[in-house]
Amino acid sequence: MEIGLLFVAVLVLGGIVFALSGKRRTSGAPREADRGVLVGLVEPVPSLPPVLLPAHPRASDIGQVRFAVGLRGYRADQVDEVLGVLGGEIERLRAELATRQSGV
């Protein structure tokens, strides 16, 4: 009997805390849940800004790359941007090397 009362008291107290800690709506704008968006699986906000590559990266710049952590690991848009910059720089250097070798 005592355990049952304790269980009910914990449930009531938990319900009160849950009700009081919820965010209050301050505007008439629809909430994300009202628009059919999953509210619990939103993209986390990175705590630090990403450190990506400059336009013409050097080998030392690659060691300083930091990606923001996303829902499933690193943010894919940042990784794609870094890979795009590296690929472009490699192609630019290959073209420059080819022109120098053909001119010599």
Secondary structure, DSSP 8 states (H G I E B T S, - for coil): -HHHHHHHHHHHHHHHHHHHHS----SSS--TTTTT--STT-----SS--B---SS--HHHHTT-B--EETTEE-HHHHHHHHHHHHHHHHHHHHHHHHHHHH-
